[in-house]
Amino acid sequence: MSGTLDNLVYMANQIARNLAAQGEDEAAAQTARHIRDFWDPRMKAAIVAADRSRLDPIAAAAVEQIAG
């Protein structure tokens, strides 16, 4: 799972970086929306359960929104 988790962290960070120009709050909301809409349920569950220390701040905020 480590390799898969590494890929999920990479993808979440990449999405967050691509949206960062919109401002932190809006980028986090859009990153969360993207993950909710396009990621498989297993992928979402894995990123929510993972240690968020490797996520960029925007990606971490997005995952927090998903986790509720």
N, C-alpha and C positions, 0 to 999 in steps of 0.2 A: 504493500500500500504506500510505502514511502515514495516510490517513484511517481505513483499516481498523485499523491498529495503534493509533491513538488510541482507537478504540472498544474494542478489546480491553483496553488499559490501563485505560480507564474502568471497564469491566465487572469486571475482576479487582479493582480497588480498591474498587468498590462491594460486591462479594461479601465481601471481607475486612472492610470497615467494618461490614457487617451482622452478621458473626460475631465481631467484636472483643470483645464482652462476655463471651465464653467463655474469655478469656485468650489470650495470644499464641500459645502452642504449639498449643492445640486449634483455635483459629481458623485458623491456617495449615494444619493437617492437614485441616480440613473444607473450606477454600477449595480446596486441592489436590484433594480428593476430588470436589468439585463440578465443577471444571474437567475432571478426567479423565472423569467420568461424563456430562457434558452438552455439552461443547464438541466441535465438529467437529475431526477430526484436523489439518486445515489451520490452524484457530485455535490449537490447542495448539502446533503446530510454530512458528507465528509468535510467540507470546508467549514461548516458551522461547528462541528465537533473538534476541529483542529486547533492547535496552538496558534493564536493570531499574532504572535510576536514577529513572524516573518512577513506579515502583510504590511503594505504601505498604509499610512494613516487613513487615506480615503477608502481603500479596500477593506480595512479593518472596520471602519464605520459602516460600510455597506453590509458586511457579514453580520455585524451587530443588529442592523435593521432586519435582516432576514431571520436571525435567531429569535427576534422579538423579545 
